[in-house]
Amino acid sequence: MGIVDRIHEIPLKDIKLSRFNVRATDREAGIVELAESIKRYGLLQPVILKGVFRKPPYELIVGQRRYLAHVMLKRKTIRAVFCEEASDLELTMLSLSENMQRVNLNYADMAKAITSLYKEFDRDANKVAKELGVSVPTIYEYVNIEEQATQKAKRLLREGKINKADVKRAISATQGNAAKLNMLLDELPKLTKYEKDRAVAYGMKEKATVKKIIEEAKKPRLERTVILNLAEDIDNALNKAGAELSMDREEIAEMALQKWLEENGFLTQTTQGERAKT
């Protein structure tokens, strides 16, 4: 992919928003502040356009917020460089990489864009993870949201009315039933973290109604707490895993402990069944 380094002043009227820009929502987040910064200090980094200089119209690949800030300031031109030769896949990845490093890209938009790349790479999560510099589990998380979440779930994510962890929980607890998933999305935010975990555990085990899942989740349970003194590197790794996978630290720690006990023969299917009944 060749980006020509020479910077040009391009008329805003010659630029159109590109279909390759992955940001579909929150386009105007922080635009006022950005416009003030540009007004005071100028544009520090040019936008990237697809096309050939002096042959408009051009497509705006990277720098949508900078472009909108210039529109707000009623500027006539904007500093830009050109990406003259690039495939559709390369342009999408360029936009995605830019947005991932700047103002947080809406999670639903991110899931849609990453899933598109995942399909382009023949559903090879390792290739996508390498290209974007994230972990393979992170890729699968985004893909699962895009492919399994309902339109209601994606809308709530875009509007910030639910977090991705609860969407993941609802998908697991309802075993792919869209109608039940939508109903459970209304109830999960009302539960405590431990009630949510019980809702998922019961929903994955039994094909129950949402009402029954919530009833089981709210039943009193004996909770046991283990306090650990963690080395700094383990603590940092735990925080990183929680952020990337949208999981609570306690949830990750419990899963790791359960796996170790299973692998070393201390936890069996029988003991897990007995534990679920308590």
C-alpha positions in Angstrom: 0.0 0.0 0.0 1.6 3.2 -1.1 1.0 6.5 0.7 2.5 9.5 -1.0 4.3 11.6 1.6 3.8 15.0 -0.1 1.2 17.1 1.7 -1.4 19.0 -0.3 -4.1 21.6 0.6 -7.3 20.0 -0.6 -10.6 21.7 -0.9 -13.2 20.2 1.5 -15.8 20.2 -1.3 -13.7 17.7 -3.2 -13.7 15.2 -0.4 -16.4 12.6 0.4 -16.5 10.2 3.3 -15.3 6.7 2.4 -17.2 3.5 2.7 -13.9 2.1 4.1 -14.1 4.2 7.2 -15.1 1.8 10.0 -16.5 4.4 12.4 -20.2 4.4 11.8 -21.2 5.9 15.2 -19.7 8.5 17.6 -18.4 10.4 14.6 -18.8 13.7 16.3 -17.3 12.7 19.7 -14.9 15.4 20.9 -15.2 17.4 17.6 -15.6 20.8 19.4 -12.4 20.2 21.5 -10.6 19.0 18.3 -11.8 22.1 16.4 -10.5 24.4 19.2 -7.1 22.6 19.1 -6.9 22.9 15.3 -7.9 26.6 15.5 -5.1 27.2 18.1 -2.3 25.0 16.9 -3.2 24.1 13.3 -3.6 20.5 12.0 -0.7 18.5 13.3 -1.4 15.4 11.2 -2.8 15.4 7.6 -5.8 13.3 6.7 -5.3 10.4 4.2 -7.3 10.3 1.0 -7.8 7.7 -1.6 -7.4 9.0 -5.2 -5.0 10.8 -7.4 -4.0 14.4 -6.8 -5.9 16.9 -9.0 -8.4 14.2 -10.0 -11.3 14.8 -7.5 -13.5 13.6 -5.9 -11.3 12.0 -3.3 -12.4 9.5 -0.6 -11.5 10.2 3.0 -9.9 7.1 4.4 -8.3 8.3 7.7 -9.1 11.5 9.6 -12.9 11.7 9.6 -12.9 13.7 12.9 -10.3 16.1 11.6 -12.3 16.6 8.5 -15.5 17.3 10.5 -13.6 19.7 12.7 -12.5 21.7 9.6 -16.2 21.7 8.4 -17.2 23.1 11.9 -14.5 25.8 11.6 -15.8 26.6 8.1 -12.3 26.0 6.6 -12.1 25.8 2.8 -9.2 23.3 2.6 -7.5 20.6 4.7 -3.9 19.3 4.6 -3.9 15.8 3.1 -1.7 13.0 1.7 -2.8 10.4 -0.8 -3.0 6.7 -0.8 -3.0 6.0 -4.5 -2.7 2.2 -4.7 -4.4 0.0 -2.1 -6.8 -2.8 -2.0 -10.2 -2.6 -0.3 -8.9 -4.8 2.5 -5.9 -2.6 3.0 -8.0 0.5 3.2 -10.4 -1.0 5.7 -7.4 -2.1 7.9 -5.8 1.3 7.6 -9.0 3.0 8.9 -9.5 0.4 11.6 -5.9 0.7 12.9 -6.2 4.5 13.0 -9.5 4.4 14.9 -8.3 1.8 17.4 -5.4 4.1 18.4 -7.5 7.3 18.8 -10.9 8.1 20.3 -12.4 4.8 21.4 -14.2 3.2 18.4 -17.7 2.2 19.3 -17.6 -1.5 20.3 -20.3 -2.5 17.8 -18.5 -0.7 15.0 -15.3 -2.4 16.0 -16.9 -5.9 16.0 -18.4 -5.3 12.6 -15.1 -4.2 11.1 -13.0 -6.9 12.7 -15.5 -9.6 11.6 -15.2 -8.3 8.1 -11.4 -8.7 8.2 -11.8 -12.1 9.8 -13.9 -13.3 6.8 -11.5 -11.7 4.4 -8.7 -13.8 6.0 -10.7 -17.0 5.6 -11.7 -16.9 9.3 -8.1 -17.1 10.4 -8.1 -15.3 13.8 -4.3 -15.6 14.0 -3.7 -13.6 10.9 -6.2 -10.9 11.9 -4.6 -10.7 15.4 -1.2 -10.3 13.9 -2.2 -7.6 11.5 -4.0 -5.5 14.3 -1.6 -6.3 17.1 -4.1 -7.8 19.5 -4.7 -11.2 21.0 -6.5 -14.1 19.2 -9.1 -14.3 22.1 -9.8 -10.6 21.5 -10.5 -11.3 17.8 -12.9 -14.2 18.7 -14.7 -12.0 21.2 -15.5 -9.3 18.6 -16.5 -11.9 16.0 -18.8 -13.7 18.5 -20.5 -10.4 19.3 -21.0 -9.5 15.6 -22.2 -13.0 14.6 -24.3 -13.9 17.6 -25.6 -10.7 19.1 -29.1 -9.5 18.0 -29.7 -6.1 16.5 -31.1 -5.0 19.8 -27.9 -5.9 21.5 -25.8 -4.1 19.0 -28.0 -1.0 19.3 -27.7 -1.0 23.1 -23.9 -1.3 22.7 -23.8 1.7 20.3 -25.9 3.7 22.6 -23.8 2.8 25.7 -26.8 1.3 27.5 -25.2 -2.0 28.1 -21.6 -3.3 28.3 -20.1 -6.0 26.1 -19.6 -8.3 29.1 -23.3 -8.4 29.7 -24.0 -9.0 26.0 -21.5 -11.9 26.1 -23.3 -13.2 29.2 -26.7 -13.0 27.5 -25.5 -14.9 24.5 -24.1 -17.7 26.6 -27.1 -17.9 29.0 -29.7 -18.0 26.2 -27.9 -20.6 24.0 -28.4 -18.6 20.8 -32.1 -18.0 21.2 -32.6 -14.4 19.9 -35.9 -13.7 21.6 -34.7 -14.8 25.0 -31.4 -12.9 24.5 -33.3 -9.7 23.9 -35.4 -10.3 27.0 -32.4 -11.1 29.2 -30.6 -7.9 28.1 -33.3 -6.0 29.9 -32.7 -7.9 33.1 -29.0 -8.5 33.4 -28.0 -4.9 34.3 -30.2 -5.2 37.3 -28.2 -8.1 38.8 -25.1 -8.2 40.8 -21.9 -9.6 39.3 -22.4 -12.9 41.1 -26.1 -13.2 40.1 -25.0 -12.6 36.5 -22.5 -15.4 36.8 -25.2 -17.7 38.2 -27.6 -16.7 35.4 -25.0 -17.7 32.8 -24.2 -21.0 34.5 -27.8 -22.0 34.8 -28.8 -20.8 31.3 -25.9 -22.8 29.8 -27.0 -25.9 31.6 -30.8 -25.7 31.3 -33.0 -24.5 28.4 -35.1 -22.4 30.7 -37.2 -19.3 30.3 -35.7 -15.9 31.1 -37.9 -15.7 34.1 -36.5 -19.0 35.4 -32.9 -18.0 34.7 -33.4 -14.8 36.7 -35.1 -16.7 39.5 -32.2 -19.1 39.8 -29.7 -16.3 39.6 -31.3 -14.5 42.5 -31.4 -17.6 44.8 -29.2 -17.2 47.9 -25.8 -19.0 47.4 -22.9 -19.6 49.8 -20.1 -17.5 48.4 -16.5 -18.3 49.4 -13.7 -15.8 49.0 -9.9 -16.4 48.5 -7.5 -13.5 49.0 -4.3 -13.7 46.9 -1.1 -11.7 47.1 -0.1 -11.3 43.4 3.2 -10.4 42.0 3.2 -7.2 40.0 3.7 -8.9 36.6 0.8 -11.3 37.3 -1.4 -8.4 38.5 -0.6 -6.4 35.3 -1.3 -9.5 33.1 -4.6 -10.0 34.9 -5.6 -6.4 34.3 -4.7 -6.7 30.6 -6.7 -9.9 30.2 -9.7 -8.3 31.8 -9.6 -5.3 29.6 -9.1 -7.2 26.4 -11.7 -9.9 27.2 -14.2 -7.8 29.0 -14.1 -10.0 32.0 -13.8 -9.3 35.7 -10.5 -10.1 37.4 -12.3 -12.5 39.8 -13.9 -14.3 36.8 -10.5 -14.9 35.1 -8.9 -16.0 38.4 -11.7 -18.5 39.1 -11.4 -19.9 35.5 -7.6 -20.3 35.9 -8.0 -22.0 39.3 -10.7 -24.3 38.0 -8.5 -25.3 35.0 -5.5 -26.0 37.3 -7.6 -28.1 39.7 -9.1 -30.1 36.8 -5.7 -30.7 35.1 -4.2 -32.0 38.4 -7.2 -34.2 39.3 -8.5 -32.3 42.2 -11.8 -31.2 40.5 -13.9 -33.7 38.6 -17.3 -33.6 36.9 -18.9 -35.1 40.0 -17.5 -32.4 42.3 -18.5 -29.7 39.8 -22.1 -31.0 39.8 -22.2 -31.0 43.5 -20.8 -27.5 43.6 -23.5 -26.2 41.2 -26.3 -27.5 43.5 -25.0 -25.5 46.5 
